[in-house]
């Protein structure tokens, strides 16, 4: 993955991640359990891109941190969902490994941004 230079880079990366989640989720809809987990993955995996768009227009530092924490929470939920899917279903291992890896990198980015924003407030 490339280094992030701007918030637009992160925005584009989150949109790409969400798009990949949408495509991956579409392939999980042939049983009740796959449909359940696929739907959950779709919600949590697309949420960070949408919430980050809101965070970029935050009304205060506290509002920014709160919105970024929502993104982080959704990324962690997505990670857990991907791990469950990987453990239970026969899926494209290369694709899910790529999603899990990108998810982990995004989590690390959000943790760093939140920590920096917290330090800047004090």
ABEGO torsion letter per residue (X at the ends): XBBBABAAAAAAAAAAAAAAAAAAAAAAAABAAAAAAAAAAAAAAAAAAAAAAAAAABABAAAAAAAAAAAAAAAAAAAAAAAAAAAABBBBAAAAAAAAAAAAAAAAAAAAAAAAAAAAAX
